Amino acid sequence: MLPHNFQRTGSIVRLPISFLGIVVCVLLIVWSGQFGLSRILSRYAFLSHSIPAAAEAVRLTPLDADAHRALSITFREAQMYREAERELALAASLRPNDDLIWLDLGTARDQLEDAQGALSAFDQAVTRAPYYAHTRWERANVWLRMGRYDEAFPELREAARSNRTYLPALIDLAWGLSRGDAKETEQLAGIESSNSRIAFARFLASNGKGKETVEQYKQAESSFSEDQKRQLVRSLMVAHEYEAAFAIWSTADAMSSQIYDGGFEGSVSFDEVGFGWKVPRRQSTIEVSLDTSEKESGSKSIHVAYNGDSPSASPVFSQTVVVKPNQTYRIYFAVKAKDIVSGGLPVVAVNEARTNKIVSTTNLPQDGTWEKRTIEFTTAPTCDAITLGLIRNECQSLPCPIFGVLWLDSFAIEEIKH
C-alpha cells in the first residue's frame, strides 16, 4: 500500500492535467461553434452581398481563407475593388495552394489595372494548377492586353486544346486582332484539328464569309454531322452567300443552275434549310401533299388544295435556286387545275432571293387538263439566287378566300443564249 502522502501528491498532479483537458475541450467546442457560425455568415453574405455579415465571419475566424474570400466578393459587388483585392491577398496567404483564390486575386488586380500584379497572381494559379485551362486562359488575356502576343496566343491555344469551350472565344480574339483576315486568324488560333475547323467554319459562316467557310468545310468534310452541315447552310443563306451554301448543301461540285427534284419524286420538307422544296408549317386553309394518282411526268406531282382565306404573298411551296447575274433564264413546268375560284388567283412567281423582289410571274389556269407553262426572266447584276414559288395575286378587298385544287409537276430551268 502506497504512503498516504504519495497518494495525495498524485491527486494533486492529476488535477491540473484533467483541468487542462476540460479547457481544451471547451475551447474546441467554442472554436467549432465560431467556425460553424462563420461559415453560415459567409454563405449568407455570398447570397445577400452583405458586407457586415462577411466582416463578422472574418472576425470570428480571421485565419479562414473562405471567410476572407466571401468578404472580397461582397466588396466586389459594392465596387470596392481595392478592399476586395486586399481580402483575396489575405486569403491567398492563408491558403497558398488554392489555384482558384490566386485566379480571383489575379482578376481583382486586373480590374484595378495592375497588370504586373495580376500576372504574378496568375503565375501562382498556373503553378498550382498547370493542367487547368482556365488559369492559362486568364494569364494569356493579360498578356494580350499588354500587347505581348507571342506569349499570349500559344497559351490561349493550349487552353483551347484543353477545354474546347474556349475555342470560339479564341477564334473571335484572333479574328479581331487580324482585322477579319481568315488566313491569319487560322494561324493565330491554331486551326488544325477537325474540331477546330468545324468551329472556325461556323464562325466564318455567321460572319458571311462564304468562300472561306467552304474552304474549312472541305478540309474536314467527313467530320461534320448532318446537323452541323445544316447550321452552316442556314447561316450562309441568312448572309445571302448562296453559292457557298449550295456548295456545302449539294453533293455535286458543279454550281450550274438547276431546280432540285423538279418532278417531286423525292419528299417535300417543312424543315428544309437548303435548296430543296420547302413548305411552310402554318397553312391551315391549304393542304399540300405529294400525289401519285395525278402526274405529268414521273410517278408524282405536288397537290395543293385551297379551302379558305390565305395570305397572298406567302408561298405555298418554294425553292431557292442559284443563278448567274445578268443572265436570262426560262423556267418550264406543268400545271393542272380544278375549280379554282378566288379574287386573288394563284401564280408561279420568281423573286430575287436577296431582296424578295418579284422578278416575274405567270398566271395559272382555273380548270382543265395538264398544260405546259413557262416563265422567262433576266437576273440583275447583283442577283445570284432566285426563289421559285407558288403564291397568289393581290386581292382587291379582304378577306379574300380561295377554293379549288392545283397539281404542279416537271419544273426545269435553262439559260437562254442571246
Sequence and secondary structure as in RCSB ss.txt:
>XXXX:A:sequence
MLPHNFQRTGSIVRLPISFLGIVVCVLLIVWSGQFGLSRILSRYAFLSHSIPAAAEAVRLTPLDADAHRALSITF
REAQMYREAERELALAASLRPNDDLIWLDLGTARDQLEDAQGALSAFDQAVTRAPYYAHTRWERANVWLRMGRYD
EAFPELREAARSNRTYLPALIDLAWGLSRGDAKETEQLAGIESSNSRIAFARFLASNGKGKETVEQYKQAESSFS
EDQKRQLVRSLMVAHEYEAAFAIWSTADAMSSQIYDGGFEGSVSFDEVGFGWKVPRRQSTIEVSLDTSEKESGSK
SIHVAYNGDSPSASPVFSQTVVVKPNQTYRIYFAVKAKDIVSGGLPVVAVNEARTNKIVSTTNLPQDGTWEKRTI
EFTTAPTCDAITLGLIRNECQSLPCPIFGVLWLDSFAIEEIKH
>XXXX:A:secstr
   HHHHHHHHHHHHHHHHHHHHHHHHHHHHHHHHHHHHHHHHHHHHHT HHHHHHHHHH TT HHHHHHHHHHH
HHTT HHHHHHHHHHHHHHSTT HHHHHHHHHHHHHTT HHHHHHHHHHHHHH TT HHHHHHHHHHHHHTT HH
HHHHHHHHHHHH GGGHHHHHHHHHHHTTS HHHHHHHHT  SHHHHHHHHHHHHHTT HHHHHHHHHHTGGG  
HHHHHHHHHHHHHTT HHHHHHHH SSS      TTTT  S  BSS  SSS B  S  TTEEEEEESSS SSSS 
EEEEEEEEE  SSS SSEEEEE  TT EEEEEEEEEEEEEEESS EEEEEEETTT  EEEEEE  SSEEEEEEEE
EEE  TT  EEEEEEEE   SSSS EEEEEEEEEEEEEEEE  
